[in-house]
Amino acid sequence: MNEENSNDKVFKKSATATAPIFGFMLIFGVWGVYLISQENGAWAILVIIGICLLAWASAINNCSLTIGENTIKISKPFVKHEIPYDKINTISTGRGDTIYITVGNDRPITFTWLDNLEEAKKLIDEKIHTIEKKKHNSKPDPRLIIEVSSIEQLERLGKLYKEGLLTKEEFDKQKKQLLK
């Protein structure tokens, strides 16, 4: 993945999603210490497993969505996506402050509990609109126009030659000029 640009806008998971996890980790931690002090090993092991699961859940919440100049970067603990705006088919929002980004025929990439969801969607929509506008306003490559024009002219010359309106010498001379 490319380094973040100073113009990139980074959105993180909301604190609402992570605060309960840290609360449960604290409760399980206190309970685990109590069980260990009571020499109740089996329960202490279960509590420690619970703490590990909560730590894992906390890591899952350590995600970011970066809106860059040319791409969206989604960073999750086990998955990273970098999506060029021109590859995005649809972008929508849903319950739980979720944003859905569809690329090609794939299932949507989801990002949940996003702070400032509407701002993120608006920025992405603006980037997509800007890229589409640039595509429509760009001029075609003049070399392509010449090539198409040359092919059309060669076809016309061939037709004129077949119809007997051009001699072999005239046809070869104009063909040679077009293929330069």
Z-matrix of the N, CA and C atoms (Angstrom, degrees):
N
C 1 1.447
C 2 1.528 1 108.81
N 3 1.267 2 114.03 1 148.32
C 4 1.455 3 119.42 2 179.03
C 5 1.517 4 110.36 3 -75.76
N 6 1.318 5 114.95 4 157.96
C 7 1.463 6 120.40 5 175.66
C 8 1.521 7 109.28 6 -67.74
N 9 1.322 8 116.10 7 152.49
C 10 1.457 9 119.93 8 178.58
C 11 1.522 10 109.95 9 -72.71
N 12 1.307 11 115.16 10 138.62
C 13 1.448 12 123.27 11 178.37
C 14 1.527 13 108.03 12 -88.42
N 15 1.312 14 117.97 13 153.50
C 16 1.468 15 120.32 14 179.59
C 17 1.528 16 111.80 15 -65.07
N 18 1.338 17 117.69 16 -20.95
C 19 1.463 18 121.25 17 178.30
C 20 1.524 19 112.85 18 -86.15
N 21 1.328 20 117.32 19 -7.58
C 22 1.462 21 120.95 20 -179.50
C 23 1.523 22 110.09 21 -69.65
N 24 1.309 23 115.62 22 144.05
C 25 1.468 24 122.14 23 177.59
C 26 1.524 25 107.54 24 -107.39
N 27 1.341 26 116.88 25 122.83
C 28 1.461 27 121.96 26 -176.70
C 29 1.524 28 109.46 27 -106.79
N 30 1.338 29 115.12 28 129.80
C 31 1.454 30 122.16 29 175.53
C 32 1.520 31 108.07 30 -115.23
N 33 1.327 32 116.53 31 137.20
C 34 1.464 33 121.87 32 -178.99
C 35 1.513 34 109.80 33 -114.64
N 36 1.321 35 115.24 34 168.00
C 37 1.465 36 119.99 35 173.33
C 38 1.516 37 108.32 36 -63.92
N 39 1.329 38 116.01 37 147.86
C 40 1.459 39 119.39 38 -177.47
C 41 1.523 40 110.73 39 -74.03
N 42 1.324 41 115.53 40 152.62
C 43 1.465 42 121.14 41 178.39
C 44 1.523 43 110.63 42 -63.06
N 45 1.317 44 117.39 43 -25.02
C 46 1.457 45 121.44 44 178.62
C 47 1.517 46 110.83 45 -58.80
N 48 1.331 47 116.65 46 -33.52
C 49 1.463 48 120.51 47 -178.41
C 50 1.520 49 112.02 48 -77.66
N 51 1.324 50 118.56 49 -30.43
C 52 1.463 51 120.72 50 -174.03
C 53 1.518 52 113.99 51 -97.48
N 54 1.322 53 119.35 52 -26.23
C 55 1.467 54 121.28 53 -176.48
C 56 1.532 55 113.33 54 -58.79
N 57 1.346 56 119.78 55 -45.41
C 58 1.461 57 118.47 56 179.41
C 59 1.530 58 112.86 57 -61.80
N 60 1.314 59 116.99 58 -33.69
C 61 1.466 60 120.19 59 -179.64
C 62 1.522 61 110.13 60 -63.77
N 63 1.332 62 117.30 61 -44.99
C 64 1.459 63 119.65 62 179.33
C 65 1.522 64 111.10 63 -66.10
N 66 1.327 65 117.42 64 -34.46
C 67 1.470 66 120.93 65 176.03
C 68 1.521 67 111.19 66 -62.42
N 69 1.337 68 116.35 67 -46.28
C 70 1.466 69 119.59 68 178.65
C 71 1.525 70 111.27 69 -65.03
N 72 1.341 71 117.33 70 -37.01
C 73 1.465 72 119.62 71 178.01
C 74 1.528 73 110.45 72 -61.96
N 75 1.315 74 117.39 73 -40.51
C 76 1.460 75 121.59 74 178.56
C 77 1.527 76 110.58 75 -63.60
N 78 1.339 77 116.51 76 -46.66
C 79 1.476 78 120.55 77 179.89
C 80 1.527 79 110.53 78 -61.44
N 81 1.346 80 116.43 79 -47.41
C 82 1.462 81 119.27 80 179.64
C 83 1.530 82 111.26 81 -63.68
N 84 1.332 83 116.63 82 -36.72
C 85 1.464 84 119.94 83 179.15
C 86 1.518 85 111.74 84 -63.13
N 87 1.326 86 116.91 85 -45.82
C 88 1.469 87 120.76 86 178.59
C 89 1.522 88 110.25 87 -63.78
N 90 1.333 89 115.52 88 -42.76
C 91 1.470 90 119.31 89 179.41
C 92 1.531 91 110.53 90 -63.80
N 93 1.347 92 117.00 91 -40.67
C 94 1.465 93 120.70 92 178.52
C 95 1.515 94 111.98 93 -62.13
N 96 1.318 95 117.22 94 -42.54
C 97 1.475 96 120.74 95 178.57
C 98 1.528 97 109.71 96 -62.99
N 99 1.338 98 116.44 97 -41.89
C 100 1.464 99 120.39 98 178.66
C 101 1.532 100 110.67 99 -61.57
N 102 1.338 101 116.85 100 -46.23
C 103 1.464 102 119.92 101 -178.64
C 104 1.526 103 111.70 102 -65.18
N 105 1.315 104 116.30 103 -38.48
C 106 1.469 105 119.50 104 177.86
C 107 1.522 106 109.66 105 -64.59
N 108 1.326 107 117.50 106 -40.86
C 109 1.468 108 120.55 107 179.39
C 110 1.527 109 111.41 108 -66.38
N 111 1.324 110 117.91 109 -25.59
C 112 1.466 111 122.54 110 178.37
C 113 1.528 112 111.55 111 -89.57
N 114 1.327 113 116.52 112 3.83
C 115 1.464 114 123.52 113 -179.40
C 116 1.522 115 111.42 114 57.11
N 117 1.288 116 115.80 115 41.42
C 118 1.458 117 122.06 116 177.25
C 119 1.535 118 107.19 117 -106.77
N 120 1.326 119 115.97 118 76.93
C 121 1.459 120 123.78 119 -169.80
C 122 1.515 121 115.58 120 -60.60
N 123 1.342 122 118.03 121 -43.11
C 124 1.462 123 120.62 122 -176.18
C 125 1.531 124 110.79 123 -62.33
N 126 1.329 125 115.90 124 -45.51
C 127 1.460 126 119.37 125 178.66
C 128 1.531 127 110.98 126 -67.19
N 129 1.316 128 116.54 127 -36.27
C 130 1.467 129 120.14 128 179.42
C 131 1.523 130 110.63 129 -62.14
N 132 1.340 131 116.14 130 -39.47
C 133 1.472 132 120.19 131 178.79
C 134 1.526 133 109.89 132 -64.24
N 135 1.329 134 117.40 133 -43.47
C 136 1.460 135 120.72 134 178.10
C 137 1.532 136 111.30 135 -61.35
N 138 1.325 137 116.38 136 -39.68
C 139 1.466 138 120.08 137 179.30
C 140 1.530 139 109.97 138 -66.84
N 141 1.324 140 117.11 139 -39.92
C 142 1.469 141 120.39 140 178.91
C 143 1.526 142 110.10 141 -64.81
N 144 1.343 143 116.95 142 -38.94
C 145 1.467 144 120.33 143 175.76
C 146 1.533 145 109.20 144 -62.03
N 147 1.330 146 116.65 145 -41.66
C 148 1.463 147 120.76 146 177.43
C 149 1.516 148 111.76 147 -60.56
N 150 1.330 149 116.73 148 -41.22
C 151 1.472 150 120.79 149 178.45
C 152 1.528 151 109.88 150 -63.29
N 153 1.336 152 116.03 151 -41.34
C 154 1.471 153 119.70 152 178.79
C 155 1.525 154 111.06 153 -63.00
N 156 1.342 155 116.76 154 -41.79
C 157 1.464 156 120.05 155 178.03
C 158 1.526 157 111.21 156 -63.45
N 159 1.317 158 116.30 157 -39.54
C 160 1.459 159 119.50 158 178.25
C 161 1.532 160 110.83 159 -67.62
N 162 1.324 161 117.34 160 -36.41
C 163 1.466 162 120.70 161 177.01
C 164 1.531 163 109.60 162 -64.73
N 165 1.343 164 115.85 163 -39.00
C 166 1.458 165 120.22 164 177.48
C 167 1.531 166 109.90 165 -64.22
N 168 1.334 167 115.93 166 -43.34
C 169 1.475 168 120.04 167 177.95
C 170 1.529 169 110.49 168 -61.77
N 171 1.308 170 116.06 169 -36.05
C 172 1.461 171 120.26 170 177.62
C 173 1.530 172 110.31 171 -64.96
N 174 1.334 173 116.10 172 -40.40
C 175 1.469 174 119.92 173 178.93
C 176 1.519 175 110.77 174 -63.96
N 177 1.339 176 116.26 175 -38.04
C 178 1.460 177 119.95 176 178.95
C 179 1.518 178 110.31 177 -62.12
N 180 1.316 179 116.34 178 -32.24
C 181 1.458 180 119.45 179 179.66
C 182 1.524 181 112.61 180 -78.85
N 183 1.324 182 117.70 181 -5.74
C 184 1.459 183 121.15 182 178.48
C 185 1.527 184 108.36 183 -85.88
N 186 1.313 185 116.45 184 74.54
C 187 1.461 186 123.35 185 -175.14
C 188 1.521 187 109.87 186 -126.70
N 189 1.333 188 114.41 187 157.72
C 190 1.463 189 117.88 188 175.57
C 191 1.523 190 109.97 189 -145.04
N 192 1.317 191 114.44 190 153.80
C 193 1.450 192 123.15 191 175.38
C 194 1.525 193 105.56 192 -123.21
N 195 1.326 194 116.60 193 118.12
C 196 1.456 195 121.54 194 -177.31
C 197 1.520 196 109.61 195 -111.23
N 198 1.321 197 115.42 196 123.61
C 199 1.459 198 120.91 197 178.71
C 200 1.525 199 106.86 198 -99.22
N 201 1.329 200 115.18 199 105.28
C 202 1.457 201 121.42 200 -177.96
C 203 1.517 202 111.72 201 -97.95
N 204 1.316 203 115.37 202 -171.37
C 205 1.458 204 120.84 203 -178.54
C 206 1.527 205 111.74 204 -68.36
N 207 1.341 206 116.73 205 -42.16
C 208 1.465 207 120.68 206 -175.81
C 209 1.522 208 114.44 207 -119.28
N 210 1.334 209 116.74 208 -12.51
C 211 1.462 210 119.68 209 -175.96
C 212 1.526 211 111.97 210 -142.62
N 213 1.326 212 114.18 211 161.28
C 214 1.461 213 122.29 212 168.92
C 215 1.521 214 105.47 213 -104.64
N 216 1.316 215 116.72 214 133.05
C 217 1.464 216 120.77 215 176.88
C 218 1.518 217 108.48 216 -114.82
N 219 1.321 218 115.90 217 123.32
C 220 1.453 219 120.97 218 176.62
C 221 1.512 220 106.56 219 -111.75
N 222 1.322 221 115.21 220 122.45
C 223 1.457 222 120.83 221 -177.76
C 224 1.519 223 108.92 222 -117.70
N 225 1.331 224 115.14 223 117.06
C 226 1.459 225 122.87 224 175.34
C 227 1.524 226 106.30 225 -122.35
N 228 1.334 227 118.86 226 164.13
C 229 1.467 228 119.56 227 -175.76
C 230 1.525 229 114.83 228 -54.56
N 231 1.324 230 118.72 229 -37.95
C 232 1.457 231 119.83 230 -175.39
C 233 1.520 232 113.53 231 -113.66
N 234 1.316 233 116.95 232 -3.06
C 235 1.461 234 121.35 233 -174.89
C 236 1.525 235 109.66 234 -141.16
N 237 1.321 236 115.29 235 138.65
C 238 1.456 237 120.27 236 173.77
C 239 1.524 238 107.33 237 -131.05
N 240 1.329 239 115.64 238 134.82
C 241 1.463 240 121.90 239 178.24
C 242 1.520 241 107.95 240 -122.89
N 243 1.316 242 115.92 241 138.43
C 244 1.459 243 121.12 242 169.81
C 245 1.522 244 106.07 243 -127.62
N 246 1.330 245 115.63 244 113.48
C 247 1.454 246 120.98 245 -170.05
C 248 1.527 247 109.80 246 -118.01
N 249 1.337 248 118.05 247 116.54
C 250 1.467 249 119.85 248 173.67
C 251 1.530 250 109.36 249 -66.60
N 252 1.323 251 116.38 250 142.01
C 253 1.461 252 120.67 251 -177.40
C 254 1.522 253 112.70 252 -58.99
N 255 1.339 254 116.94 253 -34.63
C 256 1.460 255 118.52 254 -177.14
C 257 1.530 256 112.82 255 -73.36
N 258 1.321 257 117.99 256 -6.50
C 259 1.469 258 121.77 257 177.12
C 260 1.529 259 112.09 258 -95.82
N 261 1.327 260 117.65 259 -8.41
C 262 1.459 261 121.48 260 -177.08
C 263 1.526 262 109.80 261 -78.84
N 264 1.347 263 115.16 262 126.40
C 265 1.479 264 119.94 263 176.44
C 266 1.520 265 110.49 264 -85.82
N 267 1.339 266 116.31 265 -52.41
C 268 1.459 267 120.15 266 -179.07
C 269 1.515 268 110.02 267 -140.78
N 270 1.312 269 114.14 268 155.41
C 271 1.456 270 121.15 269 173.47
C 272 1.525 271 106.20 270 -138.97
N 273 1.337 272 115.48 271 129.54
C 274 1.464 273 118.89 272 -178.27
C 275 1.526 274 108.71 273 -145.46
N 276 1.326 275 114.98 274 168.68
C 277 1.455 276 120.61 275 178.94
C 278 1.522 277 109.03 276 -120.72
N 279 1.332 278 115.13 277 159.88
C 280 1.455 279 119.55 278 -178.94
C 281 1.512 280 111.63 279 -148.82
N 282 1.325 281 114.93 280 -166.81
C 283 1.460 282 120.89 281 -178.60
C 284 1.527 283 111.07 282 -63.14
N 285 1.322 284 114.86 283 157.23
C 286 1.463 285 119.79 284 177.18
C 287 1.504 286 112.82 285 68.40
N 288 1.325 287 116.59 286 29.60
C 289 1.467 288 120.74 287 -178.50
C 290 1.525 289 111.15 288 51.55
N 291 1.326 290 115.20 289 50.74
C 292 1.462 291 122.13 290 -177.71
C 293 1.516 292 110.04 291 -103.68
N 294 1.336 293 115.43 292 139.88
C 295 1.456 294 121.26 293 174.52
C 296 1.536 295 106.94 294 -116.64
N 297 1.332 296 116.74 295 135.85
C 298 1.463 297 123.25 296 -179.65
C 299 1.523 298 108.49 297 -115.73
N 300 1.331 299 116.81 298 126.82
C 301 1.457 300 121.99 299 179.38
C 302 1.524 301 107.21 300 -120.94
N 303 1.343 302 116.61 301 118.18
C 304 1.455 303 120.96 302 -179.54
C 305 1.521 304 109.41 303 -103.68
N 306 1.332 305 114.94 304 128.63
C 307 1.457 306 122.36 305 179.41
C 308 1.529 307 107.18 306 -122.71
N 309 1.323 308 116.97 307 122.27
C 310 1.468 309 120.16 308 -178.93
C 311 1.519 310 110.75 309 61.94
N 312 1.325 311 115.53 310 -141.87
C 313 1.459 312 121.13 311 179.50
C 314 1.520 313 112.02 312 -97.04
N 315 1.317 314 116.68 313 9.19
C 316 1.467 315 121.00 314 -177.96
C 317 1.520 316 111.26 315 -72.92
N 318 1.343 317 114.60 316 164.39
C 319 1.458 318 119.68 317 172.36
C 320 1.528 319 108.04 318 -64.86
N 321 1.324 320 117.21 319 152.69
C 322 1.478 321 119.01 320 -179.26
C 323 1.528 322 111.64 321 -64.18
N 324 1.298 323 114.85 322 145.73
C 325 1.457 324 121.52 323 171.57
C 326 1.525 325 105.34 324 -85.56
N 327 1.324 326 116.97 325 127.06
C 328 1.470 327 119.40 326 -176.10
C 329 1.516 328 110.45 327 -110.44
N 330 1.311 329 113.85 328 149.52
C 331 1.461 330 121.54 329 175.93
C 332 1.524 331 105.37 330 -139.77
N 333 1.338 332 117.21 331 113.56
C 334 1.461 333 120.66 332 -173.25
C 335 1.519 334 112.66 333 -104.93
N 336 1.341 335 114.11 334 161.21
C 337 1.462 336 123.37 335 178.19
C 338 1.518 337 111.90 336 53.75
N 339 1.306 338 114.83 337 46.08
C 340 1.460 339 121.13 338 -177.45
C 341 1.522 340 110.50 339 -85.80
N 342 1.333 341 116.22 340 127.08
C 343 1.466 342 120.21 341 172.51
C 344 1.522 343 108.56 342 -65.43
N 345 1.319 344 117.17 343 143.17
C 346 1.470 345 122.69 344 176.15
C 347 1.531 346 112.21 345 54.79
N 348 1.324 347 115.60 346 48.00
C 349 1.462 348 122.18 347 -176.94
C 350 1.523 349 112.28 348 -55.31
N 351 1.318 350 117.28 349 -48.54
C 352 1.467 351 120.40 350 -177.02
C 353 1.526 352 111.42 351 -64.49
N 354 1.327 353 117.11 352 -37.41
C 355 1.472 354 120.34 353 177.68
C 356 1.528 355 110.22 354 -64.04
N 357 1.337 356 116.66 355 -42.75
C 358 1.467 357 121.03 356 179.07
C 359 1.525 358 110.61 357 -61.55
N 360 1.332 359 116.77 358 -47.59
C 361 1.470 360 120.68 359 -179.72
C 362 1.527 361 110.57 360 -61.78
N 363 1.324 362 116.83 361 -42.07
C 364 1.458 363 121.00 362 -179.97
C 365 1.540 364 110.91 363 -61.83
N 366 1.336 365 116.87 364 -44.53
C 367 1.466 366 120.72 365 178.94
C 368 1.526 367 111.42 366 -62.10
N 369 1.335 368 116.18 367 -43.31
C 370 1.465 369 119.75 368 179.93
C 371 1.525 370 109.93 369 -64.48
N 372 1.327 371 116.89 370 -45.31
C 373 1.471 372 120.61 371 177.81
C 374 1.523 373 111.23 372 -57.87
N 375 1.334 374 117.10 373 -41.64
C 376 1.472 375 121.10 374 178.90
C 377 1.526 376 111.09 375 -63.28
N 378 1.341 377 116.77 376 -42.76
C 379 1.475 378 120.52 377 179.64
C 380 1.524 379 110.29 378 -62.99
N 381 1.344 380 116.89 379 -44.09
C 382 1.463 381 120.79 380 179.83
C 383 1.529 382 109.71 381 -63.17
N 384 1.329 383 116.81 382 -44.01
C 385 1.462 384 121.51 383 179.74
C 386 1.530 385 110.99 384 -61.41
N 387 1.331 386 117.16 385 -43.00
C 388 1.466 387 121.70 386 179.60
C 389 1.524 388 111.06 387 -61.82
N 390 1.336 389 116.95 388 -43.37
C 391 1.468 390 120.72 389 -179.63
C 392 1.523 391 110.49 390 -66.27
N 393 1.342 392 117.13 391 -42.75
C 394 1.465 393 120.20 392 178.41
C 395 1.530 394 110.70 393 -62.82
N 396 1.329 395 116.45 394 -39.43
C 397 1.463 396 121.10 395 179.54
C 398 1.538 397 110.03 396 -64.10
N 399 1.334 398 117.20 397 -41.77
C 400 1.466 399 120.75 398 178.47
C 401 1.522 400 110.75 399 -62.64
N 402 1.347 401 116.64 400 -39.87
C 403 1.468 402 120.36 401 179.27
C 404 1.522 403 110.79 402 -62.17
N 405 1.323 404 116.70 403 -44.34
C 406 1.465 405 120.21 404 -177.18
C 407 1.518 406 112.40 405 -73.18
N 408 1.325 407 118.06 406 -27.66
C 409 1.460 408 121.30 407 -178.83
C 410 1.522 409 113.06 408 -89.21
N 411 1.321 410 116.81 409 -11.06
C 412 1.461 411 118.58 410 -177.38
C 413 1.525 412 110.24 411 -74.36
N 414 1.327 413 115.63 412 144.40
C 415 1.459 414 121.36 413 -179.81
C 416 1.523 415 108.74 414 -84.12
N 417 1.326 416 117.51 415 146.73
C 418 1.464 417 119.56 416 178.27
C 419 1.525 418 111.01 417 -67.54
N 420 1.293 419 115.42 418 153.82
C 421 1.456 420 122.41 419 179.15
C 422 1.532 421 108.78 420 -64.83
N 423 1.354 422 118.24 421 120.95
C 424 1.467 423 120.18 422 -177.28
C 425 1.526 424 113.13 423 -60.20
N 426 1.326 425 118.14 424 -28.10
C 427 1.468 426 120.29 425 178.74
C 428 1.528 427 110.22 426 -63.87
N 429 1.341 428 116.74 427 -36.55
C 430 1.465 429 119.86 428 179.20
C 431 1.521 430 110.68 429 -67.15
N 432 1.320 431 116.58 430 -38.15
C 433 1.461 432 120.58 431 179.44
C 434 1.529 433 109.33 432 -64.50
N 435 1.309 434 116.98 433 -42.57
C 436 1.463 435 121.42 434 179.83
C 437 1.519 436 109.90 435 -64.15
N 438 1.343 437 117.23 436 -44.39
C 439 1.457 438 120.30 437 -179.07
C 440 1.521 439 110.89 438 -62.67
N 441 1.313 440 117.19 439 -45.66
C 442 1.460 441 120.72 440 178.47
C 443 1.518 442 109.26 441 -62.37
N 444 1.329 443 116.04 442 -44.56
C 445 1.454 444 120.85 443 -179.84
C 446 1.535 445 110.19 444 -61.25
N 447 1.330 446 117.80 445 -42.44
C 448 1.461 447 121.72 446 -179.82
C 449 1.524 448 110.45 447 -64.53
N 450 1.305 449 116.67 448 -41.70
C 451 1.467 450 120.20 449 179.61
C 452 1.521 451 110.16 450 -63.68
N 453 1.328 452 115.51 451 -44.21
C 454 1.469 453 118.95 452 178.43
C 455 1.531 454 111.00 453 -61.45
N 456 1.334 455 116.47 454 -40.98
C 457 1.467 456 120.39 455 179.95
C 458 1.529 457 111.07 456 -66.00
N 459 1.339 458 116.49 457 -39.23
C 460 1.468 459 119.76 458 178.15
C 461 1.527 460 110.54 459 -63.80
N 462 1.327 461 116.27 460 -41.00
C 463 1.460 462 119.97 461 178.15
C 464 1.528 463 110.82 462 -62.25
N 465 1.322 464 116.53 463 -41.46
C 466 1.467 465 120.92 464 178.96
C 467 1.529 466 110.96 465 -64.57
N 468 1.367 467 115.14 466 -43.33
C 469 1.467 468 119.19 467 178.94
C 470 1.526 469 110.73 468 -61.21
N 471 1.365 470 115.20 469 -43.45
C 472 1.467 471 118.92 470 178.60
C 473 1.516 472 111.71 471 -61.15
N 474 1.304 473 116.74 472 -39.44
C 475 1.462 474 121.70 473 179.32
C 476 1.531 475 110.14 474 -65.63
N 477 1.353 476 116.56 475 -43.73
C 478 1.464 477 120.73 476 178.93
C 479 1.533 478 111.21 477 -63.62
N 480 1.347 479 115.79 478 -39.05
C 481 1.475 480 120.15 479 179.64
C 482 1.532 481 110.26 480 -65.82
N 483 1.352 482 115.63 481 -44.00
C 484 1.476 483 119.65 482 179.87
C 485 1.527 484 111.92 483 -63.82
N 486 1.322 485 115.68 484 -34.30
C 487 1.463 486 119.97 485 179.71
C 488 1.534 487 112.08 486 -78.59
N 489 1.345 488 115.87 487 -5.98
C 490 1.463 489 119.98 488 177.38
C 491 1.512 490 113.77 489 84.54
N 492 1.340 491 117.72 490 12.16
C 493 1.455 492 120.42 491 -179.14
C 494 1.522 493 111.94 492 -85.91
N 495 1.357 494 117.33 493 -14.98
C 496 1.467 495 122.23 494 175.46
C 497 1.521 496 108.41 495 -123.69
N 498 1.348 497 115.04 496 144.71
C 499 1.465 498 119.01 497 173.83
C 500 1.521 499 108.73 498 -81.04
N 501 1.322 500 115.87 499 166.72
C 502 1.467 501 120.90 500 178.90
C 503 1.523 502 110.77 501 -59.12
N 504 1.321 503 117.85 502 -41.86
C 505 1.465 504 122.70 503 -179.08
C 506 1.533 505 110.70 504 -64.62
N 507 1.346 506 117.31 505 -44.76
C 508 1.473 507 121.04 506 179.14
C 509 1.533 508 110.66 507 -62.88
N 510 1.341 509 115.43 508 -42.76
C 511 1.458 510 120.32 509 179.91
C 512 1.531 511 110.41 510 -61.99
N 513 1.360 512 116.50 511 -48.53
C 514 1.473 513 120.36 512 -178.72
C 515 1.521 514 111.60 513 -63.52
N 516 1.342 515 117.96 514 -38.87
C 517 1.465 516 122.03 515 -179.57
C 518 1.537 517 110.53 516 -64.11
N 519 1.340 518 118.35 517 -47.95
C 520 1.486 519 121.14 518 -179.16
C 521 1.520 520 110.85 519 -70.57
N 522 1.316 521 117.48 520 -34.40
C 523 1.469 522 121.33 521 177.63
C 524 1.538 523 109.95 522 -62.45
N 525 1.339 524 114.86 523 -43.04
C 526 1.475 525 120.79 524 -179.37
C 527 1.526 526 110.25 525 -63.17
N 528 1.346 527 117.55 526 -40.04
C 529 1.467 528 122.06 527 178.67
C 530 1.541 529 110.67 528 -63.85
N 531 1.317 530 116.62 529 -42.71
C 532 1.470 531 120.32 530 -178.10
C 533 1.530 532 112.27 531 -67.80
N 534 1.313 533 116.60 532 -32.69
C 535 1.466 534 119.85 533 -176.26
C 536 1.525 535 113.73 534 -85.75
N 537 1.316 536 118.44 535 2.23
C 538 1.470 537 121.75 536 178.31
C 539 1.504 538 111.18 537 -67.65
